[in-house]
Structure formats: structure tokens, C-alpha cells
Amino acid sequence: MHTLLFLNPAHFHAALTLRERHALVNEEIFVYATPGPELDAFLALVNAFNARPRRPTRWRCKVNAGAEPLRKLIAEGRGDVAVLAGRNRTKMADIRRLREAGFHVLADKPWLTGPEGLPHLMAATAGTGPLVMDIMTSRYEVAAIVQRKLLATPDVFGDLVRDPAGEPAIFMDSVHHLYKTVNGVPLVRPAWYFDIQVQGDGVVDVPTHLVDLAQWITGGPPVDYDRDVELLAARRWATPVPPEQFTRITEEEAYPEELAPWVRGGTLHYLCNGEFSYRLRGIPIRVRSVWDLEAPPGGGDASCAVLRGTRADVVLEQGPHTGFEARLCIQPRAGANDVTAALEQAVACWQGELPGLSVAPDGERLYLKVPSALRSSHEEHFARVLDEFLGYLERGAWPPQLAPNLRGKYTLLARASQLARQGE
């Protein structure tokens, strides 16, 4: 059995790791945090999981609320796994200190807000020792799983296009919303969330998932940043957050003093959007992340991913035109014969893992119909990440690519953020 220790759970992702009971986790958990609304929100969400009528959890929270929560967590040593989700400015240093103290660490993204966190990253992922892993939920999206399988099926996809003109072989775009609901209720974001020195800017935040997916989908040996990655360009830009919207999202009456550097004309300009281009083992990749204030009625997050192959392109779309449901399309290239037959054969072979997946031709395009039984929500994926993490602990063996891929991913994000700042 494993006992979870939560350090300053200031983001709702911390509580989502407790959305489901787990046979390998003690129902008594320990929380170390400074008192305040963030701790209250974490406990309220955990209590909501305990109180729901279907599949209720039975977590018993032992709370140590006071100063120096990290020191107290280490000194007491009441468990073996530390979970972090919240303020990001000190997160990388905290991960390093926890691992050096003998704790396994499962931490939400982003791990760092800029290059100043890189020395801690290298130390926290070096050598043998306790397991450190980030919470990468996007790998559990059925669309991402199918994309990865398609790239590994040369009769359908061919190979990734290396365009000398610089057109990306992989393009990933996502749109999120500052005002949203979680577990059926409006999410209250803390005011510090809008401080890019604490939360991180739009280059290091959501793009963590996009860079991770590019690594995961393309596969290959462990990533060596100096050898395998070439950063080409990066930029960041702001979403204006008017005072009334800021109050609605945070329940704060006014912008705090910490946000003054980004308030112009009475409006907060939140640098939450980011885009950068790079090459991974020669594969040109571009990722882009945008935050709007609020989703349209009945809407949600939107995304687009284009994987350009020599035989066919794989296009993932999610937005108003798809009913905000992920839709996968395969577009055969001119002269690529038998893509349809190869796709149908591949899908037939995947039925054991993806039962009910089917091919639906529509003119020159081929759509993959994903049954509802294979779809799952973002909130459901946190339990699956925890299950994967605990599986490694039970086996006592860490994947050999995990640590180097963490170093490659976060080094790229830190350098891209640095480059974006230099270009302003």
C-alpha cells in the first residue's frame, strides 16, 4: 500500500488524482499546506468525491495547516508518494528536495516557469532513486492513442514528411477557457494563477502536453536535448482579462498588486498564449496554445492536430463543427494506393484494444468512428495517470526513457519561454 502526501494543493488537478478509489492507496491521506481558500477548495472537492451517490470515495484527510509545509512533510515522513499541483515558481526545486529526501513524486505541469529551474530539473532526474513523473493526461485520450497507432502503420501513414520549406510535419493547437466548470461547478481560480512569474506563461503551461504528445506519438529512443532538439522560434501574447471577468473567475474584488506590471489601461493582459517551432530528431513540429475568457454556450475546449505523412495525413479536430467531440480523419495523398484497405485491416487488428472502432469513408476522406464506450473525460484521466505511476512503484522499475524525456521536454519549454521573452 502507498500513502499519498499532498503539498500545497493549490490547483484542482491535485484533487482530481483522488477522483476514484485505488486498491494500492491508503484511504488516509496527508495534506501539508498554508491555510487559505486554496486548501479549502481542495478539501471541498475531495469531500464531494466522498459524498457522491455513485462510486463514492472514502478519503480521510489529515491536514497539517501552517507555515513551512514542505519542511513538515519531510520531517514527519507519513507516506511515500508526494503529489504536487499548484504554484509553479518553486515546484522544480520542491520536486528535487522531495526526491533527495527519499519520496516518490507525482507532479502536475508545468514543472518550471523558465530556465532558472533547469539545474533542479537535471538534479531531480539524475541517477537512480525515487520515481519522479509528471501528470500527462493527454496520452489517455482515445484520439491520441489512435494517432500513435496510425503513425506506427506505414501502409496507412507512410513516414513523417520532412519539408525543406519548414512546414511542420506535426502541428498541434489547443484552445482553453479561463472560466470553466469542474465536477459540475464553476472553477474559482486563485489570483496568483494570473501571475506568470508564479504560474508560468503560455509557452510553458499547456504546451507541456503538446510537446509530450509529440514525443510519445513519434516514439524512438530516449530524448537527448542537445543532440535531438533544435528550437527554431517562439512567441507569447496576452489575453485581456477585464476587471469584471477577473472578479468572476477569482472572486477577488480587484487585481492584486502583484499583477500591476501587466495591467494597462485598467485591464490585465495575461500572457497565457504561446507558440513555438522546433525539430525533434529532424521532424519539424509546431505547437500553439490559446486561452479565451469563456467557452461559448454548450461549448468546451477545442483542439486541432495535423500529422503529415508521405501516404496520408492524420487530422484531429475538436470544436463547434464537431460538437466539441474529437473527430479523426485520414486524408490519403495523391498516388497513395490502397490506404483505405490498409486502414480497414489495421482497425480490424485493433479491435481487441479498441472494440467498436470503425472506418467511415466520406468522399476522398476516411473518418474513424469512435464509439462512446471508448471515450473518457479529461477528469477521468487523472486516476489512470495515478494507476500508471503506482504500477511502476509496484514493479520497482522505471521506464528507461522517462527521465531523459522529462529533461528533453522541460528543457525545450524553458528555452522556448526564454526565447519568447527575448523577442518582445
Secondary structure, 3 states (H helix, E strand, C coil): CECEEEECCCCHHHHHCCCCCCCCECCEEEEEECCCHHHHHHHHHHHHHHHCCCCCCCCEEEEEECCCHHHHHHHHCCCCEEEECCCCCCHHHHHHHHHHCCCEEEECCCCCCCHHHHHHHHHHCCCCCCCEEECCHHHHCHHHHHHHHHHCCHHHHCCECCCCCCCCCEEEEEEEEEECEECCEECCCCHHHHCHHHHCCCCCCCHHHHHHHHHHHHCCCCCCHHHHEEEEEEEEEEEEECHHHHHHHHCCCCCCHHHHHHEECCEEEEEEEEEEEEEECCEEEEEEEEEEEECCCCCCCEEEEEEEECCEEEEEEECHHHCCCCEEEEEECCCCCCHHHHHHHHHHHCCCCCCCCEEEEECCEEEEECCHHHCCCCCCHHHHHHHHHHHHHHHCCCCCCHHHHHHHHHHHHHHHHHHHHHCC
